[in-house]
């Protein structure tokens, strides 16, 4: 249950914090700090880092898609602009 909660928390924070430092999502720090064993702490950090990496990858994909759409929008506006 703790892993599920931490996973959901990390995913939510990583996706919403585009301008956050590139180190890691801090949303799960409290959960990680409360881990029962050092091994559990290591595993929770690994999960957090995997989620952060996936979120950064998805954000990069979305940023690229937005850039493509902006270029397409500009091209469409140019075509619609009346010639003088």
Phi and psi in degrees as a GROMACS rama.xvg file:
@    title "Ramachandran Plot"
@    xaxis  label "Phi"
@    yaxis  label "Psi"
@TYPE xy
-61.9733  -41.0668  UNK-2
-64.4275  -40.7253  UNK-3
-62.9537  -45.165  UNK-4
-62.8624  -43.7863  UNK-5
-65.5988  -39.9803  UNK-6
-62.3161  -46.9356  UNK-7
-62.949  -41.8298  UNK-8
-64.4901  -45.6987  UNK-9
-62.2122  -45.574  UNK-10
-61.7872  -43.0829  UNK-11
-63.6701  -46.8125  UNK-12
-71.797  -38.6754  UNK-13
-66.1539  -39.3158  UNK-14
-73.5318  -28.7829  UNK-15
-91.9512  -7.86469  UNK-16
-114.207  69.4543  UNK-17
-63.6659  -35.2862  UNK-18
-96.7254  12.9214  UNK-19
-69.6155  158.836  UNK-20
-56.2434  150.768  UNK-21
-77.1506  0.0436955  UNK-22
-66.4569  -68.4216  UNK-23
-167.919  165.822  UNK-24
-73.2074  126.801  UNK-25
-87.5457  -2.8652  UNK-26
-62.2323  -29.5341  UNK-27
-94.5474  -1.17868  UNK-28
-55.9742  -43.7369  UNK-29
-63.3913  -40.0763  UNK-30
-67.1593  -43.7682  UNK-31
-62.0551  -42.7671  UNK-32
-62.2204  -27.3276  UNK-33
-89.9755  4.42175  UNK-34
-58.1823  145.125  UNK-35
-71.7032  -32.3921  UNK-36
-134.058  159.696  UNK-37
-60.8067  -34.1289  UNK-38
-65.1009  -40.8236  UNK-39
-65.2446  -38.8889  UNK-40
-60.4164  -44.0922  UNK-41
-62.3062  -44.4386  UNK-42
-65.0034  -41.8519  UNK-43
-64.9846  -38.2871  UNK-44
-64.5686  -39.6714  UNK-45
-62.8067  -44.3382  UNK-46
-62.2095  -45.5724  UNK-47
-57.6875  -44.8602  UNK-48
-66.3716  -37.2707  UNK-49
-64.2337  -42.6087  UNK-50
-65.7079  -43.3424  UNK-51
-60.7111  -42.7746  UNK-52
-63.346  -42.9161  UNK-53
-64.6516  -39.3485  UNK-54
-66.473  -43.0308  UNK-55
-61.8299  -39.7207  UNK-56
-63.121  -44.8908  UNK-57
-65.7192  -39.4726  UNK-58
-62.3298  -41.6082  UNK-59
-62.9327  -40.3579  UNK-60
-62.9212  -44.4373  UNK-61
-66.3634  -39.6669  UNK-62
-60.9248  -41.2327  UNK-63
-65.7095  -40.0752  UNK-64
-65.319  -40.5075  UNK-65
-62.2679  -43.5872  UNK-66
-61.3952  -42.3403  UNK-67
-61.5139  -44.4442  UNK-68
-65.8873  -37.2031  UNK-69
-65.0457  -40.7902  UNK-70
-64.1265  -42.3471  UNK-71
-63.2586  -41.462  UNK-72
-62.6237  -43.0863  UNK-73
-62.1161  -43.5764  UNK-74
-62.7349  -40.9642  UNK-75
-65.5818  -39.8716  UNK-76
-64.4758  -39.8157  UNK-77
-61.3389  -41.6683  UNK-78
-67.9304  -32.6075  UNK-79
-82.6892  -18.2687  UNK-80
-65.6725  128.636  UNK-81
-67.0321  143.973  UNK-82
-82.675  143.889  UNK-83
